[in-house]
Amino acid sequence: MVKTNGKTGRLTWTLNEGTLIIKGNGTMPNYRNFKEPPWWVFHEIITTVIVEEGVTTIGDHAFCCCERLASVSIPNSVTSIGNNAFDGCEKLISITIPDSVTNIGSCVFTECWDLKSIVIPDSVTNIGYLAFEHCYSLKQIFVLSKDPPLIDKHIVVNDDHCTLYVPIGSKDKYAQAEGWKEFKNIQEDISKEELLKK
């Protein structure tokens, strides 16, 4: 019989009717590939992921290829989202990255085909390469930092169809920064406080 709960590193996980809950204190392991997470056997039925307060990282390939995943809750205790963490989550429409996150790995949201917009908080200082590769529905990226986060090459491949919104007074910085300058449409948007009220 396939287990619907267990341990992964210092954390525990439980699956109930499509909802995967991960709890505990400390880091989530980095998985070498998309089949290594212990919940992979359920990847076709997982629709919701809830990471509880106390978890400090989301590991590489953690939820990769969970093609029905549509809702994700990330707590303020998480500081890093690993490479390919949500790669291939085709039904993911939106995700809130908390202010605690400083690092977003490479190919994190690759092939999240239904992802329409994303807000990157001003706590983020590093974004890996092609973080939003093949996100064909992605039309808006809001970056709340006045100083462009460091990125490795492009973060999207359709940057001519995606509008980059940056804080007032910072457009020139982004237009000159490596990676960010590839965006054809950079607009100065409202303040962080006003955006978060939307």
ZIFEN-V428948 format. One record per backbone hydrogen bond with DSSP energy under -1.0 kcal/mol. NH is the residue of the N-H (numbers start at 0). CO is the residue of the C=O. E is the energy in kcal/mol with one decimal. If there is no record, write none. Layout:
NH|CO|E  NH|CO|E
//
This chain:
5|12|-2.1  7|10|-2.6  10|7|-2.0  11|22|-2.6  12|5|-2.6  13|20|-2.1  14|3|-2.9  15|18|-2.3  18|15|-1.7  19|47|-3.1  20|13|-3.0  21|49|-2.6  22|11|-2.3  25|53|-2.4  30|59|-1.9  35|32|-1.5  39|36|-2.0  41|38|-2.1  42|39|-2.6  44|41|-2.3  45|41|-1.3  46|17|-2.6  47|17|-2.0  48|70|-2.4  49|19|-3.0  50|72|-2.6  51|21|-2.9  54|51|-1.7  55|25|-2.6  57|79|-2.3  60|82|-2.4  61|58|-1.8  62|84|-2.2  64|86|-3.4  65|62|-1.6  66|64|-1.7  68|65|-2.0  69|46|-2.6  70|46|-1.6  72|48|-2.4  77|74|-1.4  78|55|-3.0  80|102|-2.3  81|57|-2.9  83|105|-2.3  84|81|-1.6  85|107|-1.9  87|109|-3.4  88|85|-1.8  89|87|-1.8  91|88|-1.6  100|97|-1.7  101|78|-2.9  102|78|-1.5  103|125|-2.5  104|80|-2.7  106|128|-2.1  108|130|-2.8  110|132|-2.7  111|108|-1.6  112|110|-1.5  113|89|-1.3  114|111|-1.6  115|92|-1.9  117|139|-1.4  119|141|-3.7  123|120|-1.5  124|101|-2.6  125|101|-1.6  126|149|-2.8  127|103|-2.5  129|153|-3.5  131|154|-3.7  132|129|-1.6  134|131|-1.4  135|133|-1.3  137|134|-1.6  138|115|-2.6  139|115|-1.4  140|162|-2.3  141|117|-2.8  142|164|-2.8  143|119|-2.7  149|124|-2.6  151|126|-1.3  160|157|-2.1  162|138|-3.0  163|184|-2.6  164|140|-3.2  165|186|-2.6  169|166|-2.0  173|169|-1.8  174|170|-2.5  179|177|-1.5  180|176|-2.5  181|178|-1.2  182|179|-1.9  183|158|-1.1  186|163|-3.0  188|165|-3.0  194|190|-2.4  195|191|-2.4  197|194|-1.4
//
